[in-house]
Structure formats: structure tokens, C-alpha cells
Amino acid sequence: MKKKLAVIIIFIFGIFIVVGNLCKPTDFSIEGKVIEKYEKAFLLETDTSDKILCNCPKNYDISQLEINDKITVYFNGKILETYPAQIKKATKIKK
């Protein structure tokens, strides 16, 4: 009886994990124009004139970006509430 109960509990727990991962968005993105470049980051101005400091993904060559480039930054969904706001973990940048 205890073994059956344990199997049922593990099964239900597994279902919650699978459903939780399926419902969670994996990539967020934001579009804007590069207005400043730094060594490993850049300042992005969005359509609403908000400015966001974005750290480049690992192994990203920032020389590919030019001032006034319109880009899309993909990230994990976390934006730090600083001024300007910051995206610490960009995963991809697309022109």
C-alpha cells in the first residue's frame, strides 16, 4: 500500500513539473535602436523612448553593432529595476 501511494505521489509531482515547464515562456524579446556602445554592453532605446542597458551574450562580438542599428534582444525575462533598466542575461541579438 505504501509503495502504491509513493508511486502515485511521484507521478503527480512529475505531472506538475512537466506542465510547469510547458507553460513557462522560454524567450522574451525587446526591440529598439542602439544609441550607445560600451566594451561588453550597449544602450538600447525602445519605441516608447525607454532606455535599457543590455549586456551582450557570452562570446558576442560587439563590433557587429553600430549606433542606430535596429535590433531585437532576446533574454530570460528578467529586467533589473535600475536607471536605466538593465538586461543582464541577453541570450541572442538579431539585427
Backbone as XML, in Angstrom:
<?xml version="1.0"?>
<chain id="A" units="angstrom">
  <residue number="1" name="MET">
    <atom name="N" x="0.823" y="-1.194" z="0.000"/>
    <atom name="CA" x="0.000" y="0.000" z="0.000"/>
    <atom name="C" x="0.871" y="1.262" z="0.000"/>
  </residue>
  <residue number="2" name="LYS">
    <atom name="N" x="1.947" y="1.275" z="0.805"/>
    <atom name="CA" x="2.826" y="2.437" z="0.867"/>
    <atom name="C" x="3.549" y="2.648" z="-0.454"/>
  </residue>
  <residue number="3" name="LYS">
    <atom name="N" x="3.906" y="1.538" z="-1.132"/>
    <atom name="CA" x="4.590" y="1.653" z="-2.412"/>
    <atom name="C" x="3.670" y="2.271" z="-3.466"/>
  </residue>
  <residue number="4" name="LYS">
    <atom name="N" x="2.401" y="1.869" z="-3.474"/>
    <atom name="CA" x="1.449" y="2.421" z="-4.436"/>
    <atom name="C" x="1.246" y="3.911" z="-4.196"/>
  </residue>
  <residue number="5" name="LEU">
    <atom name="N" x="1.142" y="4.293" z="-2.943"/>
    <atom name="CA" x="0.972" y="5.701" z="-2.591"/>
    <atom name="C" x="2.199" y="6.511" z="-3.016"/>
  </residue>
  <residue number="6" name="ALA">
    <atom name="N" x="3.378" y="5.979" z="-2.808"/>
    <atom name="CA" x="4.612" y="6.664" z="-3.193"/>
    <atom name="C" x="4.678" y="6.835" z="-4.709"/>
  </residue>
  <residue number="7" name="VAL">
    <atom name="N" x="4.289" y="5.795" z="-5.458"/>
    <atom name="CA" x="4.294" y="5.868" z="-6.913"/>
    <atom name="C" x="3.294" y="6.919" z="-7.388"/>
  </residue>
  <residue number="8" name="ILE">
    <atom name="N" x="2.135" y="6.977" z="-6.791"/>
    <atom name="CA" x="1.118" y="7.960" z="-7.167"/>
    <atom name="C" x="1.617" y="9.379" z="-6.883"/>
  </residue>
  <residue number="9" name="ILE">
    <atom name="N" x="2.230" y="9.578" z="-5.742"/>
    <atom name="CA" x="2.744" y="10.905" z="-5.379"/>
    <atom name="C" x="3.843" y="11.325" z="-6.347"/>
  </residue>
  <residue number="10" name="ILE">
    <atom name="N" x="4.752" y="10.423" z="-6.683"/>
    <atom name="CA" x="5.823" y="10.741" z="-7.624"/>
    <atom name="C" x="5.243" y="11.050" z="-9.005"/>
  </residue>
  <residue number="11" name="PHE">
    <atom name="N" x="4.241" y="10.302" z="-9.425"/>
    <atom name="CA" x="3.596" y="10.525" z="-10.714"/>
    <atom name="C" x="2.951" y="11.909" z="-10.766"/>
  </residue>
  <residue number="12" name="ILE">
    <atom name="N" x="2.221" y="12.262" z="-9.728"/>
    <atom name="CA" x="1.563" y="13.578" z="-9.671"/>
    <atom name="C" x="2.602" y="14.692" z="-9.650"/>
  </residue>
  <residue number="13" name="PHE">
    <atom name="N" x="3.659" y="14.513" z="-8.885"/>
    <atom name="CA" x="4.733" y="15.501" z="-8.824"/>
    <atom name="C" x="5.370" y="15.679" z="-10.202"/>
  </residue>
  <residue number="14" name="GLY">
    <atom name="N" x="5.582" y="14.580" z="-10.921"/>
    <atom name="CA" x="6.136" y="14.632" z="-12.274"/>
    <atom name="C" x="5.247" y="15.395" z="-13.230"/>
  </residue>
  <residue number="15" name="ILE">
    <atom name="N" x="3.942" y="15.191" z="-13.116"/>
    <atom name="CA" x="2.992" y="15.918" z="-13.973"/>
    <atom name="C" x="3.094" y="17.418" z="-13.716"/>
  </residue>
  <residue number="16" name="PHE">
    <atom name="N" x="3.196" y="17.823" z="-12.449"/>
    <atom name="CA" x="3.328" y="19.242" z="-12.136"/>
    <atom name="C" x="4.597" y="19.829" z="-12.735"/>
  </residue>
  <residue number="17" name="ILE">
    <atom name="N" x="5.682" y="19.098" z="-12.704"/>
    <atom name="CA" x="6.939" y="19.590" z="-13.270"/>
    <atom name="C" x="6.815" y="19.756" z="-14.778"/>
  </residue>
  <residue number="18" name="VAL">
    <atom name="N" x="6.267" y="18.773" z="-15.452"/>
    <atom name="CA" x="6.131" y="18.836" z="-16.909"/>
    <atom name="C" x="5.208" y="19.984" z="-17.309"/>
  </residue>
  <residue number="19" name="VAL">
    <atom name="N" x="4.065" y="20.105" z="-16.675"/>
    <atom name="CA" x="3.114" y="21.176" z="-17.007"/>
    <atom name="C" x="3.727" y="22.543" z="-16.708"/>
  </residue>
  <residue number="20" name="GLY">
    <atom name="N" x="4.446" y="22.656" z="-15.604"/>
    <atom name="CA" x="5.090" y="23.922" z="-15.262"/>
    <atom name="C" x="6.106" y="24.349" z="-16.295"/>
  </residue>
  <residue number="21" name="ASN">
    <atom name="N" x="6.885" y="23.395" z="-16.808"/>
    <atom name="CA" x="7.880" y="23.726" z="-17.829"/>
    <atom name="C" x="7.241" y="24.045" z="-19.171"/>
  </residue>
  <residue number="22" name="LEU">
    <atom name="N" x="6.129" y="23.422" z="-19.497"/>
    <atom name="CA" x="5.456" y="23.690" z="-20.764"/>
    <atom name="C" x="4.799" y="25.067" z="-20.772"/>
  </residue>
  <residue number="23" name="CYS">
    <atom name="N" x="4.337" y="25.510" z="-19.625"/>
    <atom name="CA" x="3.618" y="26.780" z="-19.541"/>
    <atom name="C" x="4.547" y="27.975" z="-19.390"/>
  </residue>
  <residue number="24" name="LYS">
    <atom name="N" x="5.805" y="27.728" z="-19.070"/>
    <atom name="CA" x="6.738" y="28.813" z="-18.826"/>
    <atom name="C" x="7.323" y="29.300" z="-20.144"/>
  </residue>
  <residue number="25" name="PRO">
    <atom name="N" x="7.223" y="30.604" z="-20.450"/>
    <atom name="CA" x="7.834" y="31.110" z="-21.673"/>
    <atom name="C" x="9.354" y="30.977" z="-21.593"/>
  </residue>
  <residue number="26" name="THR">
    <atom name="N" x="9.981" y="30.642" z="-22.701"/>
    <atom name="CA" x="11.417" y="30.411" z="-22.678"/>
    <atom name="C" x="12.208" y="31.625" z="-23.136"/>
  </residue>
  <residue number="27" name="ASP">
    <atom name="N" x="11.704" y="32.399" z="-24.052"/>
    <atom name="CA" x="12.436" y="33.552" z="-24.561"/>
    <atom name="C" x="11.558" y="34.785" z="-24.576"/>
  </residue>
  <residue number="28" name="PHE">
    <atom name="N" x="12.077" y="35.838" z="-24.021"/>
    <atom name="CA" x="11.443" y="37.139" z="-24.111"/>
    <atom name="C" x="12.282" y="37.959" z="-25.078"/>
  </residue>
  <residue number="29" name="SER">
    <atom name="N" x="11.691" y="38.964" z="-25.669"/>
    <atom name="CA" x="12.469" y="39.809" z="-26.569"/>
    <atom name="C" x="12.009" y="41.255" z="-26.459"/>
  </residue>
  <residue number="30" name="ILE">
    <atom name="N" x="12.907" y="42.142" z="-26.841"/>
    <atom name="CA" x="12.603" y="43.564" z="-26.870"/>
    <atom name="C" x="13.313" y="44.152" z="-28.086"/>
  </residue>
  <residue number="31" name="GLU">
    <atom name="N" x="12.643" y="45.068" z="-28.753"/>
    <atom name="CA" x="13.201" y="45.691" z="-29.953"/>
    <atom name="C" x="13.551" y="47.134" z="-29.665"/>
  </residue>
  <residue number="32" name="GLY">
    <atom name="N" x="14.550" y="47.620" z="-30.355"/>
    <atom name="CA" x="14.919" y="49.011" z="-30.185"/>
    <atom name="C" x="16.104" y="49.390" z="-31.043"/>
  </residue>
  <residue number="33" name="LYS">
    <atom name="N" x="16.632" y="50.587" z="-30.781"/>
    <atom name="CA" x="17.737" y="51.148" z="-31.551"/>
    <atom name="C" x="18.939" y="51.321" z="-30.627"/>
  </residue>
  <residue number="34" name="VAL">
    <atom name="N" x="20.114" y="50.922" z="-31.103"/>
    <atom name="CA" x="21.353" y="51.084" z="-30.338"/>
    <atom name="C" x="21.710" y="52.565" z="-30.331"/>
  </residue>
  <residue number="35" name="ILE">
    <atom name="N" x="21.848" y="53.145" z="-29.132"/>
    <atom name="CA" x="22.198" y="54.569" z="-29.067"/>
    <atom name="C" x="23.586" y="54.809" z="-28.467"/>
  </residue>
  <residue number="36" name="GLU">
    <atom name="N" x="24.121" y="53.816" z="-27.741"/>
    <atom name="CA" x="25.486" y="53.906" z="-27.218"/>
    <atom name="C" x="26.071" y="52.507" z="-27.154"/>
  </residue>
  <residue number="37" name="LYS">
    <atom name="N" x="27.397" y="52.411" z="-27.356"/>
    <atom name="CA" x="28.104" y="51.132" z="-27.255"/>
    <atom name="C" x="29.177" y="51.241" z="-26.188"/>
  </residue>
  <residue number="38" name="TYR">
    <atom name="N" x="29.365" y="50.145" z="-25.456"/>
    <atom name="CA" x="30.416" y="50.052" z="-24.460"/>
    <atom name="C" x="31.250" y="48.817" z="-24.771"/>
  </residue>
  <residue number="39" name="GLU">
    <atom name="N" x="32.148" y="48.457" z="-23.885"/>
    <atom name="CA" x="33.039" y="47.314" z="-24.139"/>
    <atom name="C" x="32.278" y="45.999" z="-24.290"/>
  </residue>
  <residue number="40" name="LYS">
    <atom name="N" x="31.343" y="45.713" z="-23.384"/>
    <atom name="CA" x="30.584" y="44.454" z="-23.441"/>
    <atom name="C" x="29.088" y="44.682" z="-23.262"/>
  </residue>
  <residue number="41" name="ALA">
    <atom name="N" x="28.630" y="45.885" z="-23.552"/>
    <atom name="CA" x="27.218" y="46.222" z="-23.372"/>
    <atom name="C" x="26.851" y="47.348" z="-24.337"/>
  </residue>
  <residue number="42" name="PHE">
    <atom name="N" x="25.566" y="47.633" z="-24.390"/>
    <atom name="CA" x="25.090" y="48.729" z="-25.229"/>
    <atom name="C" x="23.809" y="49.271" z="-24.629"/>
  </residue>
  <residue number="43" name="LEU">
    <atom name="N" x="23.478" y="50.503" z="-25.006"/>
    <atom name="CA" x="22.262" y="51.143" z="-24.540"/>
    <atom name="C" x="21.247" y="51.089" z="-25.670"/>
  </residue>
  <residue number="44" name="LEU">
    <atom name="N" x="20.091" y="50.565" z="-25.359"/>
    <atom name="CA" x="19.023" y="50.366" z="-26.332"/>
    <atom name="C" x="17.895" y="51.345" z="-26.035"/>
  </residue>
  <residue number="45" name="GLU">
    <atom name="N" x="17.403" y="52.027" z="-27.061"/>
    <atom name="CA" x="16.240" y="52.898" z="-26.910"/>
    <atom name="C" x="15.061" y="52.213" z="-27.587"/>
  </residue>
  <residue number="46" name="THR">
    <atom name="N" x="13.998" y="51.985" z="-26.833"/>
    <atom name="CA" x="12.828" y="51.288" z="-27.360"/>
    <atom name="C" x="11.891" y="52.276" z="-28.049"/>
  </residue>
  <residue number="47" name="ASP">
    <atom name="N" x="10.845" y="51.741" z="-28.657"/>
    <atom name="CA" x="9.865" y="52.581" z="-29.357"/>
    <atom name="C" x="9.169" y="53.555" z="-28.421"/>
  </residue>
  <residue number="48" name="THR">
    <atom name="N" x="9.096" y="53.219" z="-27.136"/>
    <atom name="CA" x="8.445" y="54.094" z="-26.162"/>
    <atom name="C" x="9.441" y="55.051" z="-25.508"/>
  </residue>
  <residue number="49" name="SER">
    <atom name="N" x="10.645" y="55.141" z="-26.081"/>
    <atom name="CA" x="11.724" y="56.011" z="-25.598"/>
    <atom name="C" x="12.314" y="55.557" z="-24.275"/>
  </residue>
  <residue number="50" name="ASP">
    <atom name="N" x="12.010" y="54.349" z="-23.841"/>
    <atom name="CA" x="12.658" y="53.807" z="-22.657"/>
    <atom name="C" x="14.076" y="53.401" z="-23.034"/>
  </residue>
  <residue number="51" name="LYS">
    <atom name="N" x="15.008" y="53.604" z="-22.118"/>
    <atom name="CA" x="16.389" y="53.203" z="-22.353"/>
    <atom name="C" x="16.700" y="51.988" z="-21.488"/>
  </residue>
  <residue number="52" name="ILE">
    <atom name="N" x="17.353" y="50.999" z="-22.097"/>
    <atom name="CA" x="17.697" y="49.770" z="-21.395"/>
    <atom name="C" x="19.158" y="49.446" z="-21.682"/>
  </residue>
  <residue number="53" name="LEU">
    <atom name="N" x="19.926" y="49.227" z="-20.624"/>
    <atom name="CA" x="21.312" y="48.807" z="-20.755"/>
    <atom name="C" x="21.335" y="47.289" z="-20.911"/>
  </residue>
  <residue number="54" name="CYS">
    <atom name="N" x="21.897" y="46.798" z="-22.001"/>
    <atom name="CA" x="21.910" y="45.364" z="-22.287"/>
    <atom name="C" x="23.338" y="44.845" z="-22.284"/>
  </residue>
  <residue number="55" name="ASN">
    <atom name="N" x="23.583" y="43.822" z="-21.500"/>
    <atom name="CA" x="24.868" y="43.143" z="-21.542"/>
    <atom name="C" x="24.848" y="42.148" z="-22.694"/>
  </residue>
  <residue number="56" name="CYS">
    <atom name="N" x="25.928" y="42.069" z="-23.423"/>
    <atom name="CA" x="25.998" y="41.167" z="-24.575"/>
    <atom name="C" x="26.058" y="39.713" z="-24.115"/>
  </residue>
  <residue number="57" name="PRO">
    <atom name="N" x="25.560" y="38.805" z="-24.959"/>
    <atom name="CA" x="25.699" y="37.379" z="-24.658"/>
    <atom name="C" x="27.177" y="37.001" z="-24.658"/>
  </residue>
  <residue number="58" name="LYS">
    <atom name="N" x="27.491" y="35.891" z="-23.994"/>
    <atom name="CA" x="28.871" y="35.410" z="-23.982"/>
    <atom name="C" x="29.330" y="35.173" z="-25.415"/>
  </residue>
  <residue number="59" name="ASN">
    <atom name="N" x="30.577" y="35.487" z="-25.672"/>
    <atom name="CA" x="31.214" y="35.292" z="-26.982"/>
    <atom name="C" x="30.554" y="36.091" z="-28.105"/>
  </residue>
  <residue number="60" name="TYR">
    <atom name="N" x="29.850" y="37.162" z="-27.785"/>
    <atom name="CA" x="29.252" y="38.009" z="-28.825"/>
    <atom name="C" x="30.239" y="39.111" z="-29.187"/>
  </residue>
  <residue number="61" name="ASP">
    <atom name="N" x="30.458" y="39.325" z="-30.457"/>
    <atom name="CA" x="31.367" y="40.355" z="-30.946"/>
    <atom name="C" x="30.588" y="41.663" z="-31.087"/>
  </residue>
  <residue number="62" name="ILE">
    <atom name="N" x="30.795" y="42.573" z="-30.141"/>
    <atom name="CA" x="30.019" y="43.819" z="-30.123"/>
    <atom name="C" x="30.363" y="44.717" z="-31.318"/>
  </residue>
  <residue number="63" name="SER">
    <atom name="N" x="31.464" y="44.441" z="-31.985"/>
    <atom name="CA" x="31.806" y="45.254" z="-33.158"/>
    <atom name="C" x="30.797" y="45.051" z="-34.295"/>
  </residue>
  <residue number="64" name="GLN">
    <atom name="N" x="29.953" y="44.027" z="-34.193"/>
    <atom name="CA" x="28.898" y="43.803" z="-35.184"/>
    <atom name="C" x="27.796" y="44.855" z="-35.075"/>
  </residue>
  <residue number="65" name="LEU">
    <atom name="N" x="27.700" y="45.499" z="-33.915"/>
    <atom name="CA" x="26.655" y="46.512" z="-33.691"/>
    <atom name="C" x="27.182" y="47.900" z="-34.006"/>
  </residue>
  <residue number="66" name="GLU">
    <atom name="N" x="26.342" y="48.688" z="-34.614"/>
    <atom name="CA" x="26.658" y="50.082" z="-34.894"/>
    <atom name="C" x="25.579" y="50.961" z="-34.261"/>
  </residue>
  <residue number="67" name="ILE">
    <atom name="N" x="25.930" y="52.193" z="-33.958"/>
    <atom name="CA" x="24.958" y="53.150" z="-33.448"/>
    <atom name="C" x="23.835" y="53.292" z="-34.481"/>
  </residue>
  <residue number="68" name="ASN">
    <atom name="N" x="22.594" y="53.361" z="-34.019"/>
    <atom name="CA" x="21.361" y="53.477" z="-34.812"/>
    <atom name="C" x="20.901" y="52.164" z="-35.453"/>
  </residue>
  <residue number="69" name="ASP">
    <atom name="N" x="21.592" y="51.048" z="-35.185"/>
    <atom name="CA" x="21.105" y="49.747" z="-35.653"/>
    <atom name="C" x="19.800" y="49.412" z="-34.940"/>
  </residue>
  <residue number="70" name="LYS">
    <atom name="N" x="18.835" y="48.933" z="-35.686"/>
    <atom name="CA" x="17.586" y="48.442" z="-35.091"/>
    <atom name="C" x="17.778" y="46.949" z="-34.847"/>
  </residue>
  <residue number="71" name="ILE">
    <atom name="N" x="17.605" y="46.529" z="-33.590"/>
    <atom name="CA" x="17.880" y="45.144" z="-33.223"/>
    <atom name="C" x="16.781" y="44.580" z="-32.332"/>
  </residue>
  <residue number="72" name="THR">
    <atom name="N" x="16.799" y="43.270" z="-32.207"/>
    <atom name="CA" x="15.949" y="42.564" z="-31.251"/>
    <atom name="C" x="16.867" y="41.849" z="-30.277"/>
  </residue>
  <residue number="73" name="VAL">
    <atom name="N" x="16.626" y="42.053" z="-28.990"/>
    <atom name="CA" x="17.416" y="41.404" z="-27.944"/>
    <atom name="C" x="16.544" y="40.342" z="-27.297"/>
  </residue>
  <residue number="74" name="TYR">
    <atom name="N" x="17.023" y="39.110" z="-27.283"/>
    <atom name="CA" x="16.332" y="38.002" z="-26.619"/>
    <atom name="C" x="16.990" y="37.786" z="-25.271"/>
  </residue>
  <residue number="75" name="PHE">
    <atom name="N" x="16.161" y="37.547" z="-24.249"/>
    <atom name="CA" x="16.693" y="37.406" z="-22.898"/>
    <atom name="C" x="15.784" y="36.511" z="-22.077"/>
  </residue>
  <residue number="76" name="ASN">
    <atom name="N" x="16.184" y="36.277" z="-20.809"/>
    <atom name="CA" x="15.466" y="35.323" z="-19.954"/>
    <atom name="C" x="14.214" y="35.896" z="-19.292"/>
  </residue>
  <residue number="77" name="GLY">
    <atom name="N" x="13.880" y="37.131" z="-19.556"/>
    <atom name="CA" x="12.670" y="37.720" z="-18.999"/>
    <atom name="C" x="12.908" y="38.619" z="-17.802"/>
  </residue>
  <residue number="78" name="LYS">
    <atom name="N" x="14.122" y="38.637" z="-17.302"/>
    <atom name="CA" x="14.418" y="39.458" z="-16.128"/>
    <atom name="C" x="15.026" y="40.789" z="-16.549"/>
  </residue>
  <residue number="79" name="ILE">
    <atom name="N" x="14.394" y="41.874" z="-16.099"/>
    <atom name="CA" x="14.904" y="43.224" z="-16.315"/>
    <atom name="C" x="15.099" y="43.847" z="-14.937"/>
  </residue>
  <residue number="80" name="LEU">
    <atom name="N" x="16.338" y="44.266" z="-14.663"/>
    <atom name="CA" x="16.636" y="44.865" z="-13.362"/>
    <atom name="C" x="16.037" y="46.264" z="-13.274"/>
  </residue>
  <residue number="81" name="GLU">
    <atom name="N" x="15.489" y="46.569" z="-12.115"/>
    <atom name="CA" x="14.843" y="47.858" z="-11.894"/>
    <atom name="C" x="15.865" y="48.890" z="-11.451"/>
  </residue>
  <residue number="82" name="THR">
    <atom name="N" x="16.736" y="49.269" z="-12.354"/>
    <atom name="CA" x="17.728" y="50.306" z="-12.103"/>
    <atom name="C" x="17.451" y="51.435" z="-13.082"/>
  </residue>
  <residue number="83" name="TYR">
    <atom name="N" x="18.250" y="52.486" z="-13.026"/>
    <atom name="CA" x="18.123" y="53.522" z="-14.044"/>
    <atom name="C" x="19.446" y="53.677" z="-14.757"/>
  </residue>
  <residue number="84" name="PRO">
    <atom name="N" x="19.521" y="53.419" z="-16.031"/>
    <atom name="CA" x="18.449" y="52.832" z="-16.828"/>
    <atom name="C" x="18.234" y="51.367" z="-16.467"/>
  </residue>
  <residue number="85" name="ALA">
    <atom name="N" x="17.106" y="50.832" z="-16.879"/>
    <atom name="CA" x="16.822" y="49.417" z="-16.641"/>
    <atom name="C" x="17.926" y="48.585" z="-17.292"/>
  </residue>
  <residue number="86" name="GLN">
    <atom name="N" x="18.135" y="47.359" z="-16.778"/>
    <atom name="CA" x="19.215" y="46.529" z="-17.306"/>
    <atom name="C" x="18.747" y="45.123" z="-17.635"/>
  </residue>
  <residue number="87" name="ILE">
    <atom name="N" x="19.245" y="44.618" z="-18.747"/>
    <atom name="CA" x="19.090" y="43.210" z="-19.085"/>
    <atom name="C" x="20.471" y="42.599" z="-18.906"/>
  </residue>
  <residue number="88" name="LYS">
    <atom name="N" x="20.617" y="41.782" z="-17.869"/>
    <atom name="CA" x="21.915" y="41.188" z="-17.545"/>
    <atom name="C" x="22.240" y="39.983" z="-18.411"/>
  </residue>
  <residue number="89" name="LYS">
    <atom name="N" x="21.234" y="39.180" z="-18.767"/>
    <atom name="CA" x="21.497" y="37.922" z="-19.446"/>
    <atom name="C" x="20.820" y="37.861" z="-20.806"/>
  </residue>
  <residue number="90" name="ALA">
    <atom name="N" x="21.345" y="38.617" z="-21.748"/>
    <atom name="CA" x="20.848" y="38.513" z="-23.126"/>
    <atom name="C" x="21.314" y="37.173" z="-23.676"/>
  </residue>
  <residue number="91" name="THR">
    <atom name="N" x="20.430" y="36.491" z="-24.387"/>
    <atom name="CA" x="20.789" y="35.186" z="-24.947"/>
    <atom name="C" x="21.101" y="35.255" z="-26.431"/>
  </residue>
  <residue number="92" name="LYS">
    <atom name="N" x="20.535" y="36.258" z="-27.117"/>
    <atom name="CA" x="20.750" y="36.367" z="-28.562"/>
    <atom name="C" x="20.429" y="37.788" z="-28.992"/>
  </residue>
  <residue number="93" name="ILE">
    <atom name="N" x="21.126" y="38.251" z="-30.020"/>
    <atom name="CA" x="20.873" y="39.564" z="-30.598"/>
    <atom name="C" x="20.679" y="39.371" z="-32.091"/>
  </residue>
  <residue number="94" name="LYS">
    <atom name="N" x="19.597" y="39.957" z="-32.606"/>
    <atom name="CA" x="19.282" y="39.804" z="-34.035"/>
    <atom name="C" x="19.066" y="41.182" z="-34.644"/>
  </residue>
  <residue number="95" name="LYS">
    <atom name="N" x="19.756" y="41.442" z="-35.761"/>
    <atom name="CA" x="19.577" y="42.722" z="-36.463"/>
    <atom name="C" x="18.346" y="42.668" z="-37.326"/>
  </residue>
</chain>
